[in-house]
Amino acid sequence: MKQAERFIILSFDVEEFDLPLEYGENISAEEQFMIGNAGTESIATILDQHEINCSLFTTANYAMHFPQQIKALAKQHEIASHTFYHSSFQNEDLLASKLKLEEISGTTVSGLRMPRMRKIEMEEVKKAGYIYDSSINPTFLPGRYNNLHLPRTLYKEEDIFRLPTSVTPHLRIPLFWLAFKNLPYFVFKQMAIQTLRNDGCLSLYFHPWEFIDINQYKIPGYTKRLCGIALQQRMHQLIKDLKKEGQFITAQTYINEKSPLIQ
């Protein structure tokens, strides 16, 4: 497969930084938004420097706090839904978040990613008017999910396109944010390139708050092993290395390109 036929989908879950709450650490809503906003500014700078497009799965709650930032980002990147709130969910949030994000961004919101890759019925996604869902990590993650039976690449379910985050062929090693910061860079890079060459697509996701210093929070070491400037530098290098292998596009652009081939 030629380089021009290989696509890299870089995505970020733009959200309030509520991870410490999962581990019993009290953090105010104001601080959650401050951390999320600082991280989003950081990744926007990285993306601008490399002149690439990405998909930003954004909670409506975050967008309501930083509407001008989201509106500006929507000029270059895809704005997709990460539901309304990061810490709570009801089915009504699917449509409500889509409408609010469209109002703020001035763009059509076609994609969904559930917080923490939570399961969601495709009938509900379809009713809310989405075209695709990217809430699948097709691997086994103890305590979270077991999706070893699901396809590794783009497929269709109940008229909704489903775009899994990438895992390696055969062993299904997940190429997600925790792997990026905990594996040696060379190992992650090689697995990412091999997956891209095999599948023709590489779908990676991260969180903006990873890209600022979060060492002071009482969260597991593996979630903050690399953060801030060190992770920014690693992301710069990854983008440089992957640019040699394929083209960076948004999730929506990829689905538009491939949808005629998916039954």
Number of C-alpha atoms within 10 A of each C-alpha: 10 9 14 11 12 18 24 25 22 22 24 21 25 28 31 26 26 20 19 15 14 10 12 10 13 12 14 12 11 10 13 18 20 15 21 24 21 14 23 26 16 19 21 15 12 17 18 11 10 12 10 17 21 24 25 30 26 29 28 28 20 23 22 14 13 14 17 13 16 23 20 12 19 20 12 16 20 26 31 35 33 32 29 28 18 22 15 9 14 9 13 12 19 23 20 15 25 27 17 19 30 19 14 18 22 15 15 16 24 19 28 25 24 22 22 14 15 13 12 14 10 18 12 14 21 17 10 19 16 22 17 27 25 21 21 23 26 23 24 15 12 7 6 10 15 13 14 14 9 13 16 23 17 19 20 15 13 11 14 18 21 24 26 22 26 27 24 21 15 7 9 16 15 23 24 17 15 16 16 23 21 15 12 10 14 10 11 19 18 11 17 25 20 16 20 25 19 14 18 20 24 27 23 20 20 17 19 25 30 26 26 23 17 17 15 7 15 15 17 12 11 11 17 23 15 22 19 18 14 14 19 18 13 16 18 15 14 17 17 12 13 18 16 11 20 21 17 21 19 23 27 21 14 17 19 10 10 12 14 8 8 10 9
